[in-house]
Amino acid sequence: MILQALHDYYQRRMADPDASRRLPDFGWEEKEIPFIVELSKDGRPLGITDTRQGEEKKKTARRYRVPQGVKKTSGVAANLLWDAAEYALGVDTRGNPKRVEEQHAAFRQRIAALPEGARQTAGIQALEGFYARHGWKALEADPSWTDIRESNPNVSFRLYGEGDLICQNPAIAAVNFSGDDAEKQALCLITGEQAPIERLHTAIKGVWGAQSSGANIVSFNLDAFASFNKEQGDNAPVSRAAAFAYTTALNHLLAKNSRQRIQVGDASTVFWAQKDDALAEDGFAATFNRQDDPDAETAKVRALLDAVHAGVFAPDSAKGQNRFHVLGLSPNAARIAVRFWHAAPIHEIAARIRQWFVDLKIVRGPNDPEFPSLFRLLVDCAVLRKADNIPPNLGGDTVRAILNGGPLPASLLNAAVLRCRAEQRVVHSRAAIIKACLIRSRINHPTSDKESFFMLDIANDNPAYRLGRLFATLEKIQEEANPGLNATIRERYYGAASSTPTSVFTTLLRLKNHHLAKLSNRGRAVNFERLLGEIMEGLDDFPKHLNLQDQGRFALGYYHQRQEFYKPKSSDQSKEGEAQ
């Protein structure tokens, strides 16, 4: 089903009336070509064009549509009219002249094997003249030659003054595919048609953590996978055209500049609609991806949620029935593992995203984002707030829970609670995650519906929640009694107070009396005494231990009470404080 959906996406893009949005035709691919050797019609080299742009260490080469490359292994295999400098120019960059000689011979053999009509074109004639009369030594004086010798980049050729590369000539396009004709035919599992079968599928590139040369999502390379004389691609027959379609589509979605690719933990995630729908795709990306431009991403999420509220994606509408696909991939040695796969109508996906933000919604400060992305939430729950430290399965499990509308993984709640304890801080992002985890835990294990956790709830009599409020109040008393204090009870006692309350709260309540006595504003001291009495009224005793969910409630109680302390006061409240 995954490969079929990718195949359909390729067909959709090929049918796009905008030619710039179409994907490469069968037998072609888009490839970065950093250097182009400019040739005269008689084969004389006129210079090297550097197509790279950007900063010195982050230069990006221009992408060109070239004949599809062969699958590289440890052996020698050359591409048609473009390849690494060792193949295309025959220059030794790694101190292995014998192998380079074999590589360059293979490159020229690919050209010699072209049909007669293609070999008679001006471009091929010029290239043959370059090899016969000049060679790479004629390029040594060019400023770009040093970079070529050092990095062995992809190189191609062009007739001077023309816009297209020699390999883009229509006569070359007629060759179509760079492999030999398939002898075996079988029923393609994707299209259901009888067609030549692809023996080795094109590698998939762009999966974070996988080999830079690419990895396979479909492959067979062990004897245990062969039976009934079926080897490699014969085990799961996919036609050449279908294999080209799904690999081209997936590589396009995983490209660096793709707006339909996000990173969720270790899962490289791509998504697409069955029919073009930029509103849904942009909103989905803003929901889960990093937010380099928070204002722009917030606008995209709000546009998606407004569309849901307005009924744009109603179940009975054309937009609502448009299917949406989400595919999460992670590396597994030389292969790619499917971490998660979700396909559903857009109205269902949009409703799930809307519910996710409802579950996350919690009172926040003026600088906290209204719609935090999942990437940012996961990073805030990782050690040192580094994306590399996000637990491997956490991102995929969380995305799956969001799209299914089910309970969030316990590991997400555990990560948020642990970071609160480790850093002795309850920031907005972690509070939002804890709230969402507790709210969604009711799906399988219903609890009191009175707990909304959006803002301070003075009626919530849960002991853990009240202990969190009590700890925040004791900290606030200490801060006002000692202005400019560098460290408060939070830095020393938060971890113990949130897990083993009985071990610290007796000590903290004794310290409270000392801090209250230092307050110069006696009215303020009386208000604190009233607040402490209200909080402790629902506490019979201090628990010896709090489980994971109660540690989450403690964090929310602490966060809500802190937000309440810093909430702007109304004019009536201000006058009341001054009178006291």
C-alpha positions, -999 to 999 in steps of 0.1 A, spaced: 0 0 0 29 24 8 46 18 -26 12 21 -44 5 54 -27 40 67 -37 34 55 -73 1 74 -74 18 105 -60 44 103 -89 16 100 -114 -2 130 -99 29 152 -101 36 141 -137 0 152 -146 6 187 -131 0 214 -157 29 233 -143 59 218 -160 82 231 -132 64 209 -106 67 177 -126 91 150 -115 117 134 -139 104 112 -167 111 74 -166 149 69 -168 159 103 -156 166 119 -122 175 153 -107 211 155 -95 234 181 -81 261 188 -106 287 211 -90 310 215 -120 303 216 -158 331 214 -184 323 238 -212 334 225 -247 337 240 -281 322 221 -310 356 207 -319 361 194 -283 384 222 -270 378 229 -233 368 265 -227 366 264 -189 347 249 -160 315 264 -147 310 262 -109 272 259 -102 276 261 -64 260 289 -44 261 298 -8 287 301 20 320 285 17 312 254 38 275 252 29 276 256 -9 248 240 -27 251 229 -64 224 235 -90 203 204 -97 200 191 -133 178 165 -149 202 138 -160 200 101 -171 193 80 -140 224 68 -123 233 32 -119 233 16 -85 268 19 -72 285 -10 -54 321 -18 -46 326 -26 -83 330 -3 -112 298 11 -127 295 43 -147 267 67 -152 258 81 -187 275 114 -195 277 125 -158 295 111 -129 323 117 -103 354 133 -117 373 100 -116 348 85 -139 340 115 -161 376 129 -165 398 100 -155 417 121 -129 431 102 -99 419 119 -67 426 91 -42 459 76 -52 445 46 -70 454 51 -107 446 15 -118 410 17 -105 406 52 -120 417 39 -154 390 12 -151 364 38 -141 371 61 -169 371 33 -194 336 22 -182 324 58 -185 336 60 -221 322 26 -229 287 39 -219 291 66 -245 303 42 -271 273 20 -265 248 48 -274 228 43 -306 244 57 -338 219 86 -340 229 98 -305 266 94 -311 264 117 -342 250 147 -322 273 177 -318 276 172 -281 288 137 -282 312 145 -311 327 174 -290 331 151 -260 348 125 -281 371 152 -294 379 164 -259 389 129 -248 410 122 -280 429 155 -282 429 171 -247 418 152 -216 418 165 -180 453 180 -182 439 208 -203 417 218 -173 445 222 -147 448 259 -152 411 265 -143 405 280 -108 379 253 -101 404 225 -107 417 224 -71 382 218 -57 377 190 -83 410 173 -74 402 175 -36 366 164 -35 359 142 -66 325 159 -73 300 151 -99 310 165 -133 291 168 -166 296 185 -200 280 212 -221 285 228 -255 296 264 -249 267 288 -253 239 263 -248 217 260 -218 212 222 -217 239 197 -208 250 173 -235 232 145 -216 199 164 -219 199 163 -257 166 148 -271 186 121 -288 199 110 -254 163 111 -241 153 86 -267 176 60 -250 153 65 -220 167 40 -195 203 34 -185 200 -4 -179 198 -34 -201 164 -47 -213 148 -70 -188 143 -106 -199 119 -116 -172 84 -103 -170 59 -108 -142 28 -94 -127 38 -60 -110 26 -59 -74 20 -21 -77 3 -17 -110 -11 -52 -115 3 -52 -151 25 -77 -168 59 -59 -173 97 -62 -171 107 -66 -134 133 -44 -117 160 -65 -102 176 -39 -79 155 -9 -68 170 26 -66 185 36 -33 165 61 -11 185 91 1 178 117 27 168 95 56 184 110 87 211 87 100 212 63 70 241 59 47 249 90 27 250 69 -5 214 59 2 196 28 16 170 4 4 134 2 14 129 -29 -8 158 -54 -11 168 -91 -10 204 -101 -7 206 -133 14 200 -169 4 174 -171 31 152 -147 10 154 -168 -22 131 -197 -29 117 -214 -60 147 -200 -80 135 -164 -73 164 -141 -65 166 -104 -56 137 -84 -71 119 -116 -83 108 -122 -47 84 -93 -48 80 -84 -85 78 -46 -92 80 -34 -127 109 -11 -138 85 18 -144 67 14 -111 100 10 -92 113 42 -108 81 60 -100 80 52 -63 117 57 -57 116 90 -76 86 102 -56 101 92 -22 135 108 -30 117 139 -41 98 141 -8 130 135 12 150 162 -5 166 189 16 144 217 4 112 196 4 83 213 23 67 179 27 95 165 48 99 169 86 121 153 112 103 138 142 129 124 165 149 98 145 121 93 121 124 112 87 88 118 80 72 126 46 35 134 39 14 141 9 -22 145 -1 -38 123 -28 -48 155 -45 -30 187 -43 -39 205 -10 -13 231 1 -34 242 31 -34 208 46 3 200 38 16 234 51 -5 231 83 7 196 89 44 206 84 40 236 108 24 213 134 53 188 136 84 205 122 109 229 138 98 265 137 126 287 122 100 314 116 74 310 145 51 338 132 48 322 97 44 287 111 17 299 136 -2 315 107 -2 282 88 -15 262 118 -41 288 125 -52 288 89 -56 250 91 -76 251 123 -98 279 111 -105 258 80 -115 229 101 -138 251 122 -153 266 91 -161 232 77 -137 234 47 -127 198 55 -162 185 63 -165 147 59 -189 150 30 -168 176 11 -144 169 -17 -115 183 3 -125 163 34 -125 130 14 -90 137 -1 -68 111 14 -37 122 33 -6 100 38 21 101 65 52 79 63 79 78 89 113 62 80 144 54 101 177 38 93 184 2 98 220 -6 87 219 -6 49 181 -7 48 153 17 58 127 7 84 92 19 82 86 35 116 49 44 110 25 47 82 -9 65 84 -34 70 56 -68 86 62 -91 112 48 -80 148 54 -111 156 75 -99 129 99 -63 141 99 -73 178 104 -96 169 133 -68 150 150 -45 179 146 -71 203 160 -76 179 190 -39 178 196 -37 216 200 -68 215 222 -50 190 245 -18 211 245 -36 243 253 -25 257 287 -21 291 303 11 306 290 33 337 292 35 364 265 66 349 249 54 313 248 42 300 214 5 296 208 10 265 186 43 248 196 56 223 171 61 187 180 98 190 172 102 218 197 82 199 223 104 168 219 136 189 220 125 205 253 121 170 268 156 159 256 188 160 276 206 193 271 177 202 247 195 186 218 176 169 190 202 141 189 192 131 225 155 125 217 148 88 225 147 68 193 111 56 193 95 86 211 89 108 180 73 80 159 51 68 188 39 103 195 30 110 159 12 77 157 -8 86 189 -17 121 175 -29 107 142 -48 79 158 -63 101 185 -52 76 211 -33 80 244 2 95 242 31 71 250 40 69 287 76 76 276 66 111 266 52 119 300 82 103 316 106 124 295 88 156 304 86 148 341 123 138 342 135 170 325 114 191 350 131 173 379 166 173 363 165 211 355 142 220 384 120 240 360 85 236 346 85 255 314 55 260 291 64 233 266 68 206 293 36 217 311 17 214 278 30 179 272 22 168 307 -13 182 304 -19 165 270 -6 131 284 -29 133 314 -59 144 294 -54 115 268 -48 89 295 -85 90 302 -92 73 268 -83 39 283 -83 47 320 -110 73 327 -104 96 357 -123 126 370 -136 148 342 -132 177 366 -95 179 357 -91 202 327 -55 214 336 -59 245 314 -53 270 342 -52 272 380 -80 251 394 -85 259 431 -112 232 433 -89 204 423 -84 184 455 -58 159 441 -30 158 467 -2 159 441 -17 189 423 -21 208 457 14 199 467 27 215 434 7 247 443 20 246 478 56 243 466 51 273 442 37 294 470 65 286 494 90 295 467 72 328 460 72 337 498 110 331 498 115 353 467 96 382 482 113 379 516 147 378 499 147 401 469 175 394 444 180 358 456 202 338 432 187 304 441 154 294 457 141 262 472 133 251 437 169 245 428 175 223 459 142 206 467 120 204 435 131 168 426 124 154 461 93 175 466 78 161 434 86 125 440 89 119 478 70 149 494 71 136 530 109 139 530 110 177 524 77 195 530 80 195 568 113 213 565 99 237 539 70 247 561 93 255 590 114 277 566 82 294 555 76 309 590 111 326 589 104 340 554 70 354 563 85 372 593 109 390 570 81 405 548 77 442 554 42 443 539 21 426 565 -9 426 543 10 406 518 20 382 546 -16 377 556 -26 370 520 1 343 518 -12 328 550 -47 327 536 -35 310 504 -15 284 523 -45 276 544 -67 272 513 -42 249 496 -35 227 527 -72 224 535 -75 195 511 -43 178 523 -46 152 550 -10 141 550 21 143 528 24 112 506 56 91 509 58 86 471 41 100 440 38 79 409 45 92 374 11 106 367 10 123 401 44 138 395 29 152 363 0 167 384 26 181 408 43 199 379 11 213 366 0 225 401 34 243 404 32 257 369 -4 270 373 3 286 406 34 303 393 15 316 363 -12 329 386 13 349 407 25 367 376 -9 372 360 -16 409 354 -39 422 382 -71 441 376 -75 476 389 -98 464 417 -72 438 428 -44 464 428 -65 488 451 -73 459 474 -35 451 477 -27 487 484 -54 490 511 -40 460 529 
